[in-house]
Amino acid sequence: MEETRDGPPADLGTVIFAGLFGLTGGERQVIRSFWDSGRATVVLSGSPDDWPVLKDLISYLKATVEYKANPGAAPPSIHLHAGQDTHAEVLEAYRILEEGARKKTAIVLPVADPLFPLLNFVVDRTDLRCNISLGHPVDRTALFDLIRHILNARMERRPDGQYPAEEYLAVVLHPFVKNLDPESGLRGLLLHIERALSGETGQSVIADNPLISLAQVEAEAASWAQPPGKTVVPEALSEVHRLLFRNFEGVSTISEVATGLEEALEAIILKTSLHSYVLSGTIFESFLGSLASLKSALFSSDRLSADPALNTRALCDITLDYLGTGTLPFDTHPVEELEVIGVLESRNLSFDRVIILDVNEGVLPGPREVNPVVPLGVFETLGIPPPEFTEAIYRYNFYRLVGSAREVHLVYRGSDDRPRSRYIEELLWKEEKAQGRLDVIPVSQTVLSVNLKRDRQPPVIEKTDAAIRALKTNRLSPSAVDTYVRCPLLYYFTRLMGLEERRTFSGDIDATDRGTIIHSILHETFRPFLGFPLAKDMEDEVRKSLDNALKSHFKNSPASGEYYLFQRIAAYKLDSFLRRHLKTLSEPVIIAYLEERFRADVKIKDDSVTLFGRIDRVDRSTASGRHTVIDYKTGTARQYPSRIMQKTDFGDIKSIHDHVPSFQLPIYMHIFSTQESVPLHSMDAGLFLLGSNSEETFFKSRDELENKRLLDAYTQGIQTVLSHMFDPNEPFSAFDTSRCMDCPARNLCHV
């Protein structure tokens, strides 16, 4: 710009400026200097009447316009395509290429997200010569993901040296890390550490700890019983800790952070099979170059804050922001038969066929940026392009690209949350006005055929003598009986073989842990009142006991937002339950039992089976002496339908499977009655549904005879289930397959 301030260089002749749109202030001055000297020809695409930006440029140059039309050019043939996701859009692009004639084609990507799926599903499957003029964002690579977790772990490190277990695992279980030095046996050790943290290995000092230190992990590794025939080099884990954690604990400058990352990347290059990763050489070269640039920055050796914590966070944030802004370039060539290109890269290029993906609002055009701090008009006053200027550039390039092609395919994602682009609506409306009717451009729906039919049925496992013996020695709880009713195969895999879903570490509290915690708190709440009357006027005493139980249970809980939120919700829910429970007590009751185990034998044919159960609570009425069996449920689901006798044949196992949600309460009543010699006709039972703060009684009628028939029906059902369970002629097989997709054992059944 300095060279043209006093006019264009004398050694330059007439300069042709073509395809201009959306120029910066400096670019406009350069063109103006050539134009004023009469040594410039400006060629624009599009009418200034349609594009205010072009009209403004012409006004700025004080030029007159000479219009030239292309009388032989026919309007493009426009086709619309809808797919449900990125892969459907990519496959539609492949179909268009395969079914159409060979011609110069551009696949235009407004965003780079579909690039790798496009390379896999289109570029690799077609024989068209291809050129890729679009870079892939480095923040979408696996290496950036590892760097992000390394620096996040450093930022989240506590002053006592502990790391969040989730971030620790995210680092060490990254593919680049767990495949370091395959001969050292490191991979197996890291998987053991993951299982130990999740509590899957049994007793471990690090089990379920949300925060861990490197020393604790190394101690766990030292105590690991290694698999036979495999030797783990103990130094391998220490080296991982040094490279990815300890090297960053004392960093105070950008240069030190970059040096630590360089050493980590070099170790990965030397000790892993990088050649098996796509674009690995280009990716690592790009990151190492960026780290070298960071080390040469003017502030690279400076502390950014006197506060160590703020300094560390600033270092890591700056490093991540800088490393994540780049793109991975592909080797480009002159325009080939197939060009994969971005919207801005398509400037001044024309193609016979154009396929544009992701033509949705929020993508094309992108979301409009609104700065609440900057008032309207400030951008224009300062000479800065306003936010709508970017949208104008994309709009212009879109319509120029579409208008210059012979065949245009606009592919969008057809979903309610992502409407198709306004550009499609404008093209559609223009064509509808021209033809005088609606729906002039049909939409081709991309349908991916998915075969939901199972290739094979669940297995049938015979009840061998060994299986029968295992059944007889297996503890039969109400939940075990319910599992068998749901599916004998599920019972076989989980109860007899002891298989369970693989647990992974999570900082969240899973449903099982929540239930255990709530039961423990309720037990501690009512324990001071065990053996004493409980009445509605004792609300203050019981709520105080609840408060003490909550404090006792959560005093050593992890200092995490998840536990804090759970504690507040649990306190609110349990307090609401207690107030409602005491208010609805019609008469004082004595809490006779809390979390007590009971057992009883049940006769089946010529044998007997022992049922076990731990009952949450048993109350005894002070007036009538009637016992009530109570079970707490943290959910809201009711389990004892009111008209179940009309729908269920309790002598048929399939009917029971279809209609009986649970046998828990009748089994509890039976084993309590048997062990404590309490007549069944003087008992009640119910569920306390804490999720909805409601109760469900087992007996729905006030008619004692009707209640007896109901209990007799359930008793017959228990006999039916147990007889089927111990019948050697009834194999372990699924009653039906309607619930298989929600079953935790579906992978074991191969369905």
N, C-alpha and C positions, 0 to 999 in steps of 0.2 A: 504494500500500500504506500510506503514511503517513496518507492520508485516512481509511482504514478501521481504523486501529489501535485507536481508541477506539469503534468501531462505524461502521456505514454512514452516509453523509450523510443528514440528515433529510429533504431534499427529494426523495429517491428512494423510490418505492413498492416493491412486490414485484418482484423481479428473477428472471427465468427463466433458469437456466443449463442449456444443452442441449448434448448431444454431447460431454461432458467425458471425457478419457482422458489419462493420463500428464501430470498437472499438476506444475508446479514447486512448490517450497516456498512461494514468495510467492503464487502463484495459489491455493494451498490455504488460506492465511491469509485472503485476501480473501473467498473463498466462505464460509469458516467464520464470518467476522464477520457476513455477511448471514444465514447459517443460524441462528446463535445468537440473532439478534434477531427471528427469525420472519418475515423478509422475503425469503425465497429459496425458489424451487421448482427442484429439480434433476431434470433429465430425462436418463436414461442409456439408451444403446442396448446391449442385451446383458445376460445374466444375470451377477450377481456370482459365482455358483458356477463359471462358466466362465472368468472373468477376474479373477485375483487383484488386479490394479491397481484395478478397480472396487470390489472387496470391501474393499480397504484404505481407499479414499476414504470409503466408507459408514461404516466403523469410525471413521475420523478425525472425521467429522461427527456421529457418534453418532446416526445416523439409522436409521429403519426403512424397508423397501422395500415399495412398492406395485406389484405386477406387473400390467402390462396387455399382453395379447396381441392380435395381429391375426388373428382366426380365419379371415378370408377370404383370407389370403396363402398362395399356393402356393409350394413350394420352387422355386428357380431351375432352369432347364434348363441344364446344364453341358456344354460341348463342349471337347474338347482338340485342339490343333493343334500340329504339329511342323514346323519349318523348319531348313534347314542353316545359315543365317546371318541377319544383320539384315535384308537385303533380302528374303529369303524370308518372314520374319515380317511385314514391312510389306506385301508383296504379298498375304499371306493375310488381313491386316486389310482390305485393299481389296476382296478377293473376298467377305468376309463382309458388308461394307456393300452391295456391288452386288447380291448374290444375296438379301439379306434385305429384309424390308419396312421402310419408313421409320418410324423411331421414335427417341425421344430416346436418343442413344448417347454413351458415353464411351470414348475410347481412352486407356488408362492406361499411362504410361511410368514404371516404377520408376527408370530412369536416363535421362538426356537424350540419350544417344548416338543413338537412332534418330530424333530429332526432325526433322532436315533430310531424311533419306530419306522420312520420313512426309509432310512437306510436299510433296515432289516427286511421290511416287507415289500419295498418297491425297488430301490436301487439294486439290491443284491439279486432280485428275481427277474430283472428285465435285461435284454441284450442291447438296449439303447446306450449310446455313449453319453456319459453323464458328467456334469460339472457342478460342484457345490460351491456357491458363492456366499454361504451363510456360516457364520461362526457359531460354535456351541458354547453356551455360558459355562465358565469353569466352576461356578458354584453349584452346578448340577452333577459334578463328577464325584466319584468315590473318594478321591484323594482330598478334595476340599472338605468332604464330610468328615474324614479322619482329622484333619487340621482343626476343624470347628469343634469337634469333641475334645481334642487335646487342650485347646485354649479355654473351652467352657469348663473343663475339669479344673484347670488352673484358677479360673475366676471364682469357682464355687468352693475351692479348697478352704477349709476352716483354719483358724489360727493354730489349733492343736494338731494340724497335719492330716486331718481326716478329709476324705473325699466323698461326695455323694455316690452311693454304690451304683446308681443308674449310669452316671457319667463314666465311672471307672469301667463298668462292663461295656459301655458303648465304645470305649477306646480299645480295650484288650480283645474284644470279640470282633473287631473290624477285620474284614478279610485280609487286608494287608498285614495286620499284626499277628493274627492267630496262625498265619502261614509263614511267619518268619522262621528261618532255620528249621526246616521240616525234620532234620535228623535229630534235633534236640528233644523231641517229644513234647514241645511246648503246647501244641494244640490240645492234646488230651488233658494237660494240666489246667489250661484255661477253662476248658469245659467243666472240669471238676470244680473249679472255683465258682463258676456260675451256678452249678447245682448246689454247692455248699451255701451260697448266699440266698438261694431260693428256699433253703430248708429241705431240699430233696434228699440230701445224704444222711439225714437224721441229725444227731447232736453235733453242732459245730458252733464255735464261738462267734462266727460271723453270720450265722443263719438269720435271715430276715432283718439284718441291720441296715438301716437307711444310710448310715455313715460308716466308713471303714478307713483304716489307715493302711499304708503299704506294708508296714511291719506285721499287721494282723494277717494280711493276705499271704505274706511270705511264711509266717508261722503255720498257717493252714496248709500251704504247699509242702512244708517240711514234714507234716504229719500224714500226708496222703499216702495210702497204701497203693503203690503203683501196680498196674496190671501186669500179670505174669508175662515174661518175655520182652517187656518194654522198659527202657531206662530213660528217665527224664533228667536232663542235665540241669542241676539246680540253678546254675548261673544264668540260664536262659530267661527265667522270670525276672531276676534282678536286673538283667540288661534291658528288658522291656520297661521296667519301672524307671531305670535311669534315663533311657532315651525319651520316654513319653510323659514322665511325671517329674522326676527329681531335677532334670535339666532346666525345668521351668519354675522351680520353686523359688529361686533367688533372683529371677530376672528383674531388672529395673529400667532397661532401655529397649527401644525397638530393635537395636542391633543384636542384643542378647537373645531376644525372642526369635529373630530371623536365624541366628546362628544355631539355636536349638532345633528349629524346624529343618534347617539344612541337614543337620546330622541325622535326624530321624528319617528324612527322605532318602539320604544316601544309604542308610542301613537297609531300608526297604528295597532299594534298587539292588544292593549286593546280595541280600539274603532271601529274596523271593523270586518266583518265576514270573517276572513282570511281562515277559513276552506274550503270555497268555491273555493279558488284559487288552481290550480294544483301545487303540490310540495311547497306550501307556507311555511310549517315548515322548510323544508330543505333549502330553499332560504334564509329565515330570519336568520336561524342559521348560515349559511355560511357568510352572510354579517356582522352579529354581531361579529363573530369570527375574521373576517378581520379587523374590526374597533378596536377590542381589541388589535390586533397585532400592528396596527398603533400607538395606545396610548402607547405601551411599547417600541417603537422604540427609539434609542438613541437620535435622533434629534427631538423627538415629542414635546418638550417644547421650542424649539429654533425658533427665527424669522429667516426666510430664506433670507430676503432682508431688507435693511433700507428703501427702497421705499415702502410705504403702498400698492400701486396698484400692483407692481411687487410681493410683498410678498403674497398678496391675490391670485393672479393668480397662483403662484408657489404652494401654499397650495392646491388649488382646483385641479390643474393638477396632482399633485403627488397622491392625494387621489383617483381621478378617475382612473388614470393609475393602481394603486395598486388594487383597488377594481375590476377592469375590467379584470384582468388577470386570475382569477380563473375559475374553472369548478365545476359544480354540480355533485357529484358522485351518482351513483345508487347502490343499494344493489346488489352485485354480488354473483353468485353461481357457482359451477362447471359447465362445459360446458353442456348446455341443447340441446334440439332438434333444437332450433332456437337461434342463437347467433347474437346479434347486436354489432358490433365491429368496431374499427378503423383500419387503415392499419398497423400502428406500433404495435397495440395490438394483431395483428394476427400472430406475430412472433412465429415460431415453432408449430403452430397449423395447423391441416389439417381437411378438411370437405369433405363430399360427394358432397355437392352442395354449390357453392359460387355465391352470387349475389352481384355485386359491382355497386354502384350508382355513378353518377357524373363522369363518365370516360371521362372527357373533358380536353382539354388543359387549363392550368391555375389552374386546380384542381388536376389532376393526370397525370403528375407531376404538382406541384404548380409553380407559377411564379418564374422565376430565379431572385434572388436578385443581382443587380449590384451596387457595391459601387464605385462611381466615384472618391472618395478620395483615396482609397487604390489601388495602382498599381498591375498589374498582377504579381504573384509569391511571394508576400509578405506573404500571408497566409501560403504557404508551407514552407517558410524560417523560420517563427515563430512557426511552428508546429501546426498551427490552421487549422482545416478542411476548405477547400475552399467552395464557394457556391455550386459547382456542386456535392460536397460530399453528401449533403442532397438529391439531386435528385437520386444519385446512391443508397441510402438506400431505397427510395420509389420504385425505379425500381426493386431492388432485391426482396423486400417483395411482390411486385405485382406478379412477375413471379414465385416466390416460391409458393405463395398461389394458383395461377392458375394451376401451374404444379402438385400440390399435390391433386387436386380435380378431381372428375370424371365428374362433370357437372358444367359448368361455364356460368354465364349470365352476360354480360357486358352491363349496361344500361347507356346511355349518353343522353345529351340534344341536340336535333337536331335543331340547329339554326345557322344562318350565322355568328353571332358574337362570337359563342363559338364552334369551330370545335372539333370533337371528338379527343380523346387522341392519341398521337403518338404510345402508346402501342397497341391500337387497330389496327392501320395501320401496325405495325410490325407483329402482330399475323396474320393479314389478308394476308400480303405479303408472309409470311412463308408458309401459307397453300396454297396460289395460286401457289407458286413455286413447292410445293410438288405434287399438282394435275395437274399442267400444264394448268390451265384455270383461268379465272377471275370470280369474284362474287361467290366464293365458300361458303361464309357464308352469307346467306340472313339476312336482317335487318327487325325485327318485329317492325312496327310502332305502337306506342300507340296512339290510336284515342279515344278521349273523345267525346261522342255524346252530342251535345248541340242542344236543340230544340229551334230554334229562332221563331217558329210560336207562335203568341200570343194566349194565352188561352181564351182571351175575347176581344171583340171589344170595342172601345171607347164608352162612354155613349152617349145617346141622351137625351137632356134636353129640355123639352117643354117650349115655350115662354108663360108663364102665364101672366095674367093681371099685376101682380106685376113686372114681368120681363120687360114688355113693358113700364110700368111707369118708371122703373129704367133706361131703355134705353133712354127715352125722357129727363130725368134729368141729364144724364151722359154727361160730356163734350166730344164732338167729335173732336179730333185733327186728323191731318193726320196720326200720328203714330197709333191712335186707329183704323182708317179705315184700315190701312195696317195690323194690328193685326187681324182684322175680316177676311180680305181676306186670310190671312195665315191659320187661323182656327177659326171658331166661338166658339169652346169650349175654346180655349186659351183666346179669348176675354171675354168670360163669367167668367172664373176663375180669370183672372188678372184685367180686367177693371170693371166688374160689382161687383164681390165679393171682389175685392181689395186684393187678395192673391198674394204673391210674394215668390220667392225663399228665404229661410232662409239665412240671411247674417251672416257671421262669421268674427271675427276680423282678419285682415291681415295687416302686415306692408307694403305690396305691394299696388300699386295704381291700382284699377280695371279699366276696360275699360270705365265704366260710369263716374267715377271720372276724368279720363283722358280727356274725351270729354268735360265735364263741365269746366275743367280748361282751355283747349284750347279755347273754345268759350268765356270764360271770358277775356282771354288775348287779343283775336282779337277784342272784343268789346272795351276794354280799348285802344287798338292801334289806332282804327279808330275814336274813339269818338272826339278827337280834330279837326277832319276834317268834322264832321257832318254839312251838309248844305253848304259845300264849295267844289269847284272843286278839283278833284284828277287827276293828270296827271303823265305821265311817268317820267318827270324831277323832281319829288318830292321824289325820292327814299331815299335820305339822311334824309329828314324830317320824312318820315314814318318809316324808320328803327330806328331812334332815339326814336320815340314814342313807337315802339315795345320794345326797350331796357328798357325804363321806365316802361312799363307794366309788363315785366318779373321781373324786380327788385321789383316792388310793390307787385306782387302776391306772389313771393317766399321768400320775406324777413322774413316772420314768419313761413316758412315751416319747418317741422321736420328735424333735422340734421341727416338724414339717407342716406345711399348710394343709396337707391331706388329713393328718391326725388332728390338727386343730379344728378343722371344719367338721370332721366326724365327731369329735368330742362335743362340739356345740349342738350338732343335730341330735346326737344320742341323748344329751341332757334334756333338750326340749321335748323329744319324743317320749322319753321315759317319764318325765315329769307330767306330761299330759296324760299318759297312760295311768299313772298312779292316782292322779286326781279323779279321773273318770272311774277307775276301778273301785276306789273307796266310796265314791259318791253313790255308786249303784249297788253297794252291799245292802241287801235287804235285812240281814241279821248278822251279828258277830260270828266269825269263824275262827277256828284254831288252825294255825298252820302246823299240820301234823308231820309233814315230811318235806325236805328240800333236797333236790338232786340225789335221791336215794336210788339204789339199784334193787331191782326185783327180778325174780325168775319163777318160772312154773313149767311143768311138763304138760304136753298136749299129746293125747293118744291119737295115733293114725294107724288104722288097721291093726297089725300085730306088734306094733312098735310104738315108741314115744319119742317126742322131740322136745327139747328144752328151749323155751323162749326167754330172752333176756331183754331188759330195758332199764334205762335210767329216766325216771320221771322227774320233770322239773319241779313240780309242787303238788302236794295233796292237802286239801283243806277238809276240816270236819266241822259241820254245823254245830254250834253250841246248843241249839234248840232241838233239832231232830236227830243229831248224831250221824247224819248222812254225809258220806265222803264224796268229794269232787276231785277228780284227776284233772290237772291243768298242764297244758303244754304251751310254751311261748313260741311264737313264730314272728320273725322279723319282717315277713312279707305281708301280702294282703289277700292271698288266694284262699278261698274257702274250700274245704276238702270233704264235706259230708252233705251231699245234696238232699233236699227235703223229700223227694219222691223217688228215692233210689230203689225201694222195694218193688215199685211198679215197673221199673226199667230193667232190673237185674235178676238174672237167674244165678243165685249164689252157689248152685251146684255145678255150674259150667265155668271153666277157667277162662274161656274166651269172652263170655259175657262179663265176668269180673274185670278182665283186662280193659274192656270197652267202657265200663261205667263206674268202677270203684277207684277214686283217686288215692285213697290211703286206708290202711288198716291200723294206723298207729294208736288211736284212742281206744278202740275195742281190745287191742292186744294189751295195752296198759291196764285197762280195767280188769282183764282176765288174770294177768300175772299178779296184780295187786290183791285182787280178791282171793286168789289161791294162797299166796304167801301169808297174807294177814288175816285169813279166815273171815273176810268181810263179804256178806251176801251181795251178789251182783245187783239184786233188785233194790238195794239201799245205796246205790252209787250213781253219780253223775260224772260227766266229763265235758271238757270244753277246750277250745283254743283261744288264746289271747293273741290277736293279730295286731302286733305293734305298729306295722306299717300304716294301717288305717285306723288305729286306736279303736278297735272294735272287738267283739267276742263272737265266737261261733260255738253253739252248744251241740253236743252229739245228739241228744234227744230233742226232737222238734215238737213233740206232742206232750200234753199234760195227762194223756191217757196212759196209765201204767201198763195196761195190756198191750197197747200199741208199741210202747217202748220196749217191752219184753220181746215182742215179735221182731223188732228191729235188731236188738242185740243178738237174738237167736240166729237171725239171717247172717249177720256179720260173723258169728261164731262158725256157722256152716261154711261161710266163705273162707275163713282161715283154714278149716279142715280141708276144703277143696284145694287151696293153694299148696298146703303142705303135702297132701297126698300126691299132687302132680309133681311137686319138687322131688320127692323121694321115690317116684315110680321109675324103675329102670327102663321101662318101655316107652317113656316119654322123654325124648332127647332134648338137649338144650337147643331150642330153635325159636326164631322170632314168631310172635303171634301174627304180626303183620309188618309191613314196611312203611307205613304212613308216617312214623316218627323217626325214621332212621337218620334223616339229615340233621336232626337236633341231638342225636345220641353221641355221647363222648366216646363210645366204642366203635363208631362207624368205620374208622380206618382199620381196626382189627378185623372187622367183618368184610372189609374190601368192598364196601358199597358206597 
